[in-house]
Amino acid sequence: MKPAHHRFHTTVLVGLGLAVAALTGWTLWQGWEFYATALSDRPHHLDFRTFRPAGSVGHGLGILGSAMIILLL
């Protein structure tokens, strides 16, 4: 039987992996129409302010990606 700290680490890693997978799925589900639009037409899309890199979703994904890189160090 594995020690308790190994089970804890496994649980945390699985939880974080599921959270990232859920966030990725949600982003694709909500933003598919925006991300499928040609780059030149994206500034005219209704969801541009939300999904652009400086928008609420884009900014949050950048912070999450940076945090994941820092955690790897």
Stockholm file with secondary structure:
# STOCKHOLM 1.0

chainA/1-73         MKPAHHRFHTTVLVGLGLAVAALTGWTLWQGWEFYATALSDRPHHLDFRTFRPAGSVGHGLGILGSAMIILLL
#=GR chainA/1-73 SS CCCHHHHHHHHHHHHHHHHHHHHHHHHHHHHHHHHTSCTTTGGGSTTHHHHSTTSHHHHHHHHHHHHHHHHHC
#=GC SS_cons        CCCHHHHHHHHHHHHHHHHHHHHHHHHHHHHHHHHTSCTTTGGGSTTHHHHSTTSHHHHHHHHHHHHHHHHHC
//
